[in-house]
């Protein structure tokens, strides 16, 4: 390994076939494989694979449970330090989506020795800084020498088992809130092709490096019927999981969707990640469009990296929740866009309805 390599001279994304969460195995393939595995019989495993929730929850007592998750992926940006931050924030997000607090994390590293020690050090420092920001501790990890760089975390959190937020439980009449803008997959694809504008990249990086910690803490003061984080399987994929597990239909207003600057333009240019096609193939039949367009479809099925939380809350408290998210930390807010994007109804035969057009 080169001990004196300059991290700033490395184009990390050139070593990656796919960027970030767009590298996930196609959801259809994964669903078929997981469905054939043995089912859980341990009653202490409160949340397992049954509803495709964000993390596993294992009860230790009536008042204490572990939240466990693992996530890693190839570089989504060229800067090694930012890559480490984004990968860590993405892994930590699953714990926050369940309503837990991370306590320990283990590094997962696959790294080509030709990139040099300083590059790996920068990735690990980025991850460690983000874990420290979360109030958790790096407790070790595992590494291998391989051609494509990969980084992420195995995270353990804690939660009161009586206060778990699951990806099911959405009720007819609820309001749907999304806490980060869509479009990271499109922006990252454009950036990999050197066609993204600096403003787009800056917005995407800010979104991807922002922990969902503040959102989780705001939600602690509200009634939440269902919650999931929106990552590689897209708004449509994770929304469909929520709708199916809750036996409801989600109605999303396209004009209300928060979108990263430039993402629509990149979709119009055809800079669409492979994960979008995988997501559309798997859940497209469960999504209806009032005014379908290629661009709107590309955004709805866009694989998100370190995305926001999709939350189903009682409509009477939705405005107060949005105000609380905007006024968190003395008015600094949660660091990202949050918006009411739709409503929930009784199941009408279609999991997700997309009304209107993008603003």
C-alpha positions as CSV (number, residue, x, y, z in Angstrom):
1,X,0.0,0.0,0.0
2,X,1.3,3.4,-0.9
3,X,2.0,5.2,2.4
4,X,2.3,8.7,0.8
5,X,-0.6,8.8,-1.6
6,X,-2.6,12.1,-1.7
7,X,-6.3,11.5,-0.9
8,X,-7.3,14.6,-2.9
9,X,-5.7,13.2,-6.1
10,X,-7.8,10.0,-6.1
11,X,-11.1,9.8,-8.0
12,X,-12.8,7.2,-5.8
13,X,-15.9,6.9,-7.9
14,X,-13.9,5.7,-10.9
15,X,-13.3,2.5,-8.9
16,X,-17.0,1.9,-8.4
17,X,-19.3,0.2,-10.9
18,X,-22.4,1.8,-9.1
19,X,-22.6,4.7,-6.7
20,X,-23.8,4.4,-3.1
21,X,-27.1,2.7,-2.5
22,X,-27.7,2.3,-6.2
23,X,-25.3,-0.6,-5.9
24,X,-27.8,-2.7,-3.9
25,X,-28.9,-6.1,-5.2
26,X,-32.1,-5.7,-7.2
27,X,-35.1,-5.8,-4.8
28,X,-36.8,-8.6,-6.7
29,X,-33.8,-10.8,-6.5
30,X,-33.3,-10.1,-2.9
31,X,-37.0,-10.7,-2.0
32,X,-37.0,-14.1,-3.7
33,X,-33.9,-15.2,-1.9
34,X,-34.9,-13.9,1.6
35,X,-38.4,-15.5,1.3
36,X,-36.7,-18.9,1.0
37,X,-34.7,-18.6,4.2
38,X,-35.7,-20.1,7.6
39,X,-38.2,-18.0,9.6
40,X,-37.5,-16.6,13.0
41,X,-38.8,-18.6,16.0
42,X,-37.2,-16.6,18.8
43,X,-39.9,-14.6,20.6
44,X,-37.3,-12.1,21.7
45,X,-36.7,-11.0,18.1
46,X,-39.4,-8.4,18.0
47,X,-38.6,-7.1,14.5
48,X,-37.0,-9.4,12.0
49,X,-37.4,-9.8,8.2
50,X,-41.1,-10.3,8.0
51,X,-42.1,-6.7,7.0
52,X,-38.7,-5.6,5.4
53,X,-38.3,-3.1,8.2
54,X,-35.2,-1.0,8.6
55,X,-33.4,-2.8,11.4
56,X,-33.7,-5.9,13.6
57,X,-34.9,-5.4,17.2
58,X,-34.1,-7.9,19.9
59,X,-35.6,-7.6,23.4
60,X,-33.3,-7.9,26.4
61,X,-35.9,-7.0,29.0
62,X,-39.3,-5.3,29.2
63,X,-37.7,-1.9,29.0
64,X,-34.5,-2.5,26.9
65,X,-33.9,-3.8,23.4
66,X,-31.1,-3.9,20.9
67,X,-31.5,-2.3,17.4
68,X,-29.1,-3.9,14.9
69,X,-28.4,-3.0,11.3
70,X,-25.6,-3.2,8.7
71,X,-25.0,-1.2,5.6
72,X,-22.1,-0.6,3.3
73,X,-21.6,0.4,-0.4
74,X,-19.0,1.7,-3.0
75,X,-18.0,5.4,-3.2
76,X,-20.7,7.9,-4.0
77,X,-18.3,10.9,-4.0
78,X,-14.6,11.2,-4.8
79,X,-13.5,12.8,-1.5
80,X,-12.6,9.9,0.8
81,X,-13.5,11.8,4.0
82,X,-17.0,12.7,2.7
83,X,-17.4,9.1,1.5
84,X,-16.8,7.9,5.0
85,X,-19.3,10.4,6.4
86,X,-22.0,9.5,4.0
87,X,-21.6,5.8,4.4
88,X,-21.7,6.2,8.2
89,X,-24.7,8.4,8.1
90,X,-26.5,6.0,5.9
91,X,-25.8,3.0,8.2
92,X,-26.8,5.0,11.3
93,X,-30.1,6.0,9.7
94,X,-31.8,2.6,10.2
95,X,-31.5,2.9,13.9
96,X,-33.0,6.3,13.9
97,X,-35.8,5.1,11.7
98,X,-36.8,2.6,14.3
99,X,-36.7,5.2,17.1
100,X,-33.5,4.1,18.6
101,X,-30.2,5.7,19.6
102,X,-26.9,4.2,18.2
103,X,-24.3,3.1,20.8
104,X,-21.6,1.2,19.0
105,X,-20.5,0.7,15.4
106,X,-18.1,-1.7,13.6
107,X,-16.3,-0.7,10.5
108,X,-16.8,-2.8,7.4
109,X,-13.9,-2.1,4.9
110,X,-13.1,-3.5,1.5
111,X,-10.1,-1.6,0.0
112,X,-7.7,-1.9,-2.9
113,X,-4.2,-1.5,-1.6
114,X,-3.2,0.6,-4.6
115,X,-5.2,3.5,-3.4
116,X,-2.8,4.1,-0.5
117,X,-3.0,4.4,3.3
118,X,-4.0,8.1,3.5
119,X,-7.1,7.4,1.4
120,X,-8.2,4.6,3.7
121,X,-7.4,6.7,6.8
122,X,-9.5,9.6,5.4
123,X,-12.5,7.2,4.8
124,X,-12.2,5.8,8.3
125,X,-11.8,9.3,9.8
126,X,-15.0,10.5,8.1
127,X,-16.9,7.5,9.4
128,X,-15.5,7.9,12.9
129,X,-16.4,11.6,13.0
130,X,-20.0,10.9,11.9
131,X,-20.3,8.1,14.5
132,X,-19.0,10.5,17.2
133,X,-21.5,13.1,16.1
134,X,-24.2,10.4,16.7
135,X,-23.0,10.0,20.2
136,X,-21.8,6.4,19.5
137,X,-18.4,4.7,19.6
138,X,-16.4,2.8,16.9
139,X,-15.7,-0.5,18.6
140,X,-13.6,-2.3,15.9
141,X,-14.3,-3.7,12.5
142,X,-13.1,-6.0,9.7
143,X,-11.2,-5.3,6.5
144,X,-10.3,-7.1,3.3
145,X,-8.1,-6.2,0.3
146,X,-10.3,-6.1,-2.8
147,X,-10.4,-4.3,-6.2
148,X,-13.5,-2.2,-5.5
149,X,-13.6,0.1,-2.4
150,X,-16.5,-0.5,-0.1
151,X,-17.2,1.1,3.3
152,X,-20.0,1.0,5.9
153,X,-20.9,0.1,9.4
154,X,-22.6,-2.6,11.5
155,X,-24.5,-0.6,14.1
156,X,-26.0,-1.5,17.4
157,X,-28.5,0.8,19.1
158,X,-30.8,0.7,22.1
159,X,-34.5,1.4,22.4
160,X,-37.4,0.9,24.8
161,X,-39.3,-2.0,23.1
162,X,-42.6,-0.2,23.9
163,X,-41.5,2.8,21.7
164,X,-40.4,1.1,18.5
165,X,-41.3,2.8,15.3
166,X,-42.1,0.3,12.6
167,X,-42.6,0.6,8.9
168,X,-46.2,-0.5,9.3
169,X,-49.1,1.0,11.2
170,X,-50.0,3.8,8.8
171,X,-53.7,4.7,9.2
172,X,-56.3,6.0,6.8
173,X,-56.5,9.8,7.2
174,X,-52.8,10.1,8.1
175,X,-50.5,12.7,6.5
176,X,-47.2,11.6,4.9
177,X,-44.1,13.6,5.7
178,X,-40.7,13.2,3.9
179,X,-37.7,14.8,5.7
180,X,-35.0,14.9,2.9
181,X,-35.2,15.9,-0.7
182,X,-35.2,13.2,-3.5
183,X,-32.7,12.9,-6.3
184,X,-29.3,11.8,-4.8
185,X,-29.2,8.9,-7.2
186,X,-29.6,11.1,-10.2
187,X,-27.1,13.7,-8.9
188,X,-24.5,11.1,-8.0
189,X,-24.8,9.5,-11.5
190,X,-24.4,12.9,-13.1
191,X,-21.4,13.6,-10.9
192,X,-19.8,10.3,-11.8
193,X,-20.1,11.4,-15.4
194,X,-18.6,14.9,-14.6
195,X,-21.9,16.5,-15.7
196,X,-23.3,17.7,-12.3
197,X,-23.4,21.3,-11.4
198,X,-21.5,22.3,-8.1
199,X,-24.8,23.5,-6.5
200,X,-26.4,20.1,-7.1
201,X,-23.5,18.2,-5.7
202,X,-23.3,20.5,-2.7
203,X,-27.0,20.0,-1.9
204,X,-26.7,16.2,-2.3
205,X,-23.7,16.0,-0.1
206,X,-25.4,18.1,2.6
207,X,-28.4,15.8,2.5
208,X,-26.3,12.6,2.5
209,X,-24.1,13.7,5.4
210,X,-26.9,14.9,7.6
211,X,-27.8,12.5,10.3
212,X,-31.5,11.6,10.9
213,X,-30.7,12.1,14.6
214,X,-32.5,15.5,14.9
215,X,-35.5,14.2,13.1
216,X,-35.7,11.2,15.4
217,X,-35.5,13.4,18.5
218,X,-38.3,15.7,17.2
219,X,-40.5,12.7,16.5
220,X,-40.0,11.6,20.1
221,X,-42.5,14.3,21.0
222,X,-45.2,13.3,18.5
223,X,-47.5,10.3,17.8
224,X,-46.0,8.4,14.8
225,X,-48.0,5.6,13.2
226,X,-45.3,4.4,10.8
227,X,-41.8,5.3,9.9
228,X,-39.1,4.1,7.5
229,X,-36.0,5.6,5.9
230,X,-35.9,6.1,2.2
231,X,-32.7,4.6,0.8
232,X,-31.7,2.4,-2.1
233,X,-35.1,0.9,-2.9
234,X,-36.5,4.5,-3.6
235,X,-39.5,6.4,-2.3
236,X,-41.7,4.0,-4.3
237,X,-40.0,0.9,-2.9
238,X,-40.0,1.8,0.7
239,X,-43.4,3.4,0.4
240,X,-44.8,0.2,-1.0
241,X,-43.4,-1.7,1.9
242,X,-45.2,0.7,4.3
243,X,-48.4,0.5,2.3
244,X,-48.4,-3.3,2.1
245,X,-47.5,-3.9,5.7
246,X,-50.1,-1.4,6.8
247,X,-52.8,-2.6,4.4
248,X,-53.4,0.9,3.1
249,X,-52.8,3.0,0.0
250,X,-50.5,6.0,-0.1
251,X,-51.5,9.1,-2.1
252,X,-48.5,11.3,-3.0
253,X,-48.7,14.8,-4.5
254,X,-45.9,15.1,-7.0
255,X,-45.8,18.9,-6.7
256,X,-45.1,18.6,-3.0
257,X,-42.0,16.5,-3.3
258,X,-38.8,18.1,-2.2
259,X,-36.2,17.7,-4.9
260,X,-32.5,18.4,-5.1
261,X,-31.6,21.2,-7.5
262,X,-30.6,19.8,-10.9
263,X,-32.0,16.3,-10.3
264,X,-34.9,16.8,-12.8
265,X,-32.5,18.1,-15.4
266,X,-30.2,15.0,-15.0
267,X,-33.2,12.8,-15.4
268,X,-34.2,14.6,-18.6
269,X,-30.6,14.0,-19.8
270,X,-30.9,10.3,-19.2
271,X,-28.4,10.2,-16.3
272,X,-30.3,7.6,-14.5
273,X,-28.7,4.9,-12.2
274,X,-29.2,1.2,-12.8
275,X,-30.9,1.0,-9.4
276,X,-33.8,3.1,-10.8
277,X,-34.6,0.4,-13.4
278,X,-34.4,-2.4,-10.8
279,X,-36.8,-0.5,-8.5
280,X,-39.2,0.2,-11.3
281,X,-39.2,-3.4,-12.4
282,X,-39.9,-4.7,-8.9
283,X,-42.6,-2.2,-7.6
284,X,-43.8,-0.5,-10.8
285,X,-47.0,-2.5,-10.9
286,X,-47.9,-1.2,-7.5
287,X,-47.6,2.4,-8.4
288,X,-50.1,4.5,-10.5
289,X,-49.5,7.9,-12.0
290,X,-52.2,10.5,-12.7
291,X,-49.8,12.2,-15.2
292,X,-46.9,9.8,-15.8
293,X,-43.7,11.1,-17.3
294,X,-40.2,9.6,-17.6
295,X,-38.8,12.3,-15.3
296,X,-41.4,11.9,-12.6
297,X,-41.0,8.1,-12.7
298,X,-37.2,8.4,-12.6
299,X,-37.5,10.5,-9.4
300,X,-40.0,8.2,-7.7
301,X,-37.9,5.1,-8.3
302,X,-34.5,6.9,-7.8
303,X,-32.3,5.0,-5.3
304,X,-31.5,7.3,-2.4
305,X,-28.3,7.3,-0.4
306,X,-28.6,8.3,3.2
307,X,-32.1,9.5,2.5
308,X,-34.7,11.0,4.8
309,X,-37.5,9.5,6.8
310,X,-41.0,8.8,5.4
311,X,-43.4,9.3,8.3
312,X,-47.1,8.6,8.6
313,X,-48.6,10.8,11.3
314,X,-52.1,11.9,12.4
315,X,-53.1,14.8,10.2
316,X,-54.1,17.0,13.1
317,X,-50.4,17.0,14.3
318,X,-48.7,17.2,10.9
319,X,-48.4,21.0,10.8
320,X,-47.0,21.1,14.3
321,X,-44.5,18.4,13.4
322,X,-43.3,20.3,10.4
323,X,-43.0,23.5,12.5
324,X,-40.9,21.5,15.1
325,X,-38.6,20.1,12.4
326,X,-38.1,23.6,11.1
327,X,-37.5,25.2,14.5
328,X,-35.3,22.5,15.9
329,X,-32.0,23.7,17.6
330,X,-33.1,27.3,18.0
331,X,-34.4,27.6,14.5
332,X,-31.6,25.9,12.7
333,X,-34.0,23.1,11.8
334,X,-33.0,19.5,11.0
335,X,-30.6,20.6,8.2
336,X,-32.7,19.3,5.3
337,X,-36.0,20.0,3.6
338,X,-39.0,18.4,5.2
339,X,-42.5,18.5,3.5
340,X,-45.9,17.0,3.7
341,X,-46.1,15.0,0.5
342,X,-49.4,13.2,0.7
343,X,-52.0,11.2,2.6
344,X,-53.1,7.7,3.6
345,X,-56.4,6.0,2.7
346,X,-58.0,2.6,3.0
347,X,-56.4,0.1,0.6
348,X,-58.1,0.5,-2.7
349,X,-56.2,-2.1,-4.7
350,X,-53.1,0.1,-5.5
351,X,-50.3,0.6,-3.0
352,X,-49.2,4.1,-4.2
353,X,-51.0,6.8,-6.2
354,X,-48.9,9.6,-7.6
355,X,-51.1,12.7,-8.3
356,X,-50.3,15.7,-10.4
357,X,-46.9,16.8,-11.8
358,X,-43.6,18.0,-10.4
359,X,-43.6,21.6,-9.4
